[in-house]
Amino acid sequence: MRGFKNFLMQGDLIVIAVGLSIALAFSTLIGSFTNAVITPLVNAAGGSGAEGLGFHVNGQFVDFGAVISAIIYFIIFVAVIYFAIVVPYRHIRARRGETAFGDPAPTKTCPYCLSDVPSEASKCKFCTSALDVASPGL
């Protein structure tokens, strides 16, 4: 059980799970937009419509109610993911002395190759040029 717990608490696994959940919710949002708005506009040459929040274009009903519903679903779903997974995970990682989903480390730009390197770096990891450590905002 300890190995399984360690596997579940890996940072990459949680990040992937959150990303997949948000991608699935976003997929629902895009699918609803496509089915409710784009398809009727493309098929506006003819056909019958349905009732709801929206308007008619050449007999086709553009249903904004379904899109608004999908947006509300997306916001609620992301909030649930945040409060049910991200906040407890961040708390557990903080108790272990680790940072999860925090701000990225400060960086500076190498004046020679224009790549971003950590602000404490004395050498660029890309072009190996010597950098001035005293000025983090090169």
DARAFEN-V810400 format. One record per residue. N is the residue number from 1. PSI is psi in radians with two decimals (NA if undefined). OMEGA is omega in degrees with one decimal (NA if undefined). Layout:
BEGIN
n=N psi=PSI omega=OMEGA
n=N psi=PSI omega=OMEGA
END
This chain:
BEGIN
n=1 psi=-0.58 omega=-178.7
n=2 psi=-0.72 omega=178.2
n=3 psi=-0.69 omega=178.0
n=4 psi=-0.73 omega=178.2
n=5 psi=-0.75 omega=178.5
n=6 psi=-0.66 omega=177.1
n=7 psi=-0.78 omega=-179.6
n=8 psi=-0.50 omega=-175.6
n=9 psi=0.11 omega=175.8
n=10 psi=2.42 omega=-177.7
n=11 psi=-0.71 omega=-177.1
n=12 psi=-0.65 omega=-179.3
n=13 psi=-0.76 omega=179.4
n=14 psi=-0.74 omega=179.3
n=15 psi=-0.73 omega=178.9
n=16 psi=-0.74 omega=-179.7
n=17 psi=-0.75 omega=178.5
n=18 psi=-0.76 omega=178.5
n=19 psi=-0.72 omega=178.5
n=20 psi=-0.72 omega=179.1
n=21 psi=-0.78 omega=179.6
n=22 psi=-0.64 omega=177.8
n=23 psi=-0.70 omega=178.1
n=24 psi=-0.72 omega=177.6
n=25 psi=-0.70 omega=179.0
n=26 psi=-0.60 omega=176.4
n=27 psi=-0.70 omega=176.6
n=28 psi=-0.74 omega=179.1
n=29 psi=-0.82 omega=-179.2
n=30 psi=-0.71 omega=178.1
n=31 psi=-0.73 omega=178.5
n=32 psi=-0.75 omega=178.8
n=33 psi=-0.75 omega=179.9
n=34 psi=-0.82 omega=-177.9
n=35 psi=-0.61 omega=-173.1
n=36 psi=-0.43 omega=-175.3
n=37 psi=-0.96 omega=-173.6
n=38 psi=-0.86 omega=-178.8
n=39 psi=-0.83 omega=177.3
n=40 psi=-0.59 omega=178.3
n=41 psi=-0.67 omega=178.4
n=42 psi=-0.68 omega=-178.7
n=43 psi=0.36 omega=-174.9
n=44 psi=-0.09 omega=179.9
n=45 psi=-0.40 omega=179.9
n=46 psi=3.04 omega=178.2
n=47 psi=3.06 omega=-179.5
n=48 psi=2.71 omega=-177.4
n=49 psi=3.10 omega=177.8
n=50 psi=2.88 omega=-179.9
n=51 psi=2.63 omega=179.6
n=52 psi=-2.89 omega=179.5
n=53 psi=1.96 omega=-178.8
n=54 psi=-2.74 omega=-179.1
n=55 psi=2.87 omega=-178.8
n=56 psi=2.42 omega=173.7
n=57 psi=1.93 omega=-179.4
n=58 psi=0.76 omega=177.3
n=59 psi=-0.17 omega=178.2
n=60 psi=2.40 omega=-177.5
n=61 psi=2.13 omega=175.6
n=62 psi=1.89 omega=-170.2
n=63 psi=1.68 omega=177.5
n=64 psi=-0.33 omega=177.5
n=65 psi=-0.71 omega=178.4
n=66 psi=-0.64 omega=178.8
n=67 psi=-0.78 omega=177.9
n=68 psi=-0.70 omega=176.9
n=69 psi=-0.74 omega=179.0
n=70 psi=-0.64 omega=177.5
n=71 psi=-0.78 omega=178.0
n=72 psi=-0.74 omega=176.7
n=73 psi=-0.80 omega=-179.6
n=74 psi=-0.80 omega=-179.3
n=75 psi=-0.78 omega=179.1
n=76 psi=-0.76 omega=-178.7
n=77 psi=-0.78 omega=179.4
n=78 psi=-0.66 omega=177.3
n=79 psi=-0.72 omega=178.3
n=80 psi=-0.78 omega=177.8
n=81 psi=-0.76 omega=-178.6
n=82 psi=-0.89 omega=-174.8
n=83 psi=-0.43 omega=-178.8
n=84 psi=-0.45 omega=-176.9
n=85 psi=-0.93 omega=-171.8
n=86 psi=-0.84 omega=-177.5
n=87 psi=-0.86 omega=177.5
n=88 psi=-0.67 omega=178.8
n=89 psi=-0.76 omega=177.8
n=90 psi=-0.70 omega=179.2
n=91 psi=-0.77 omega=179.3
n=92 psi=-0.75 omega=178.7
n=93 psi=-0.63 omega=179.1
n=94 psi=-0.65 omega=177.3
n=95 psi=-0.49 omega=176.5
n=96 psi=-0.05 omega=-179.9
n=97 psi=0.32 omega=-179.5
n=98 psi=2.73 omega=178.3
n=99 psi=2.31 omega=177.1
n=100 psi=2.38 omega=179.6
n=101 psi=0.63 omega=-179.9
n=102 psi=-3.06 omega=176.7
n=103 psi=2.53 omega=178.4
n=104 psi=2.73 omega=179.1
n=105 psi=2.55 omega=179.5
n=106 psi=2.51 omega=-179.1
n=107 psi=2.91 omega=172.2
n=108 psi=2.83 omega=-177.8
n=109 psi=2.29 omega=176.6
n=110 psi=2.24 omega=-178.4
n=111 psi=-0.22 omega=-176.4
n=112 psi=-0.78 omega=-177.6
n=113 psi=-0.02 omega=176.5
n=114 psi=0.44 omega=176.4
n=115 psi=2.73 omega=178.0
n=116 psi=2.27 omega=177.9
n=117 psi=2.74 omega=177.6
n=118 psi=2.55 omega=-175.0
n=119 psi=-0.39 omega=179.4
n=120 psi=-0.05 omega=-175.8
n=121 psi=2.47 omega=176.2
n=122 psi=-0.21 omega=177.6
n=123 psi=2.50 omega=176.6
n=124 psi=2.29 omega=-178.6
n=125 psi=-0.17 omega=-178.7
n=126 psi=-0.83 omega=-177.9
n=127 psi=-0.01 omega=178.9
n=128 psi=0.45 omega=175.9
n=129 psi=2.56 omega=177.5
n=130 psi=2.38 omega=-178.6
n=131 psi=2.66 omega=177.0
n=132 psi=2.02 omega=-177.2
n=133 psi=-0.49 omega=-175.1
n=134 psi=-0.44 omega=-177.9
n=135 psi=1.64 omega=-177.4
n=136 psi=-0.30 omega=-177.0
n=137 psi=0.71 omega=-178.8
n=138 psi=NA omega=NA
END
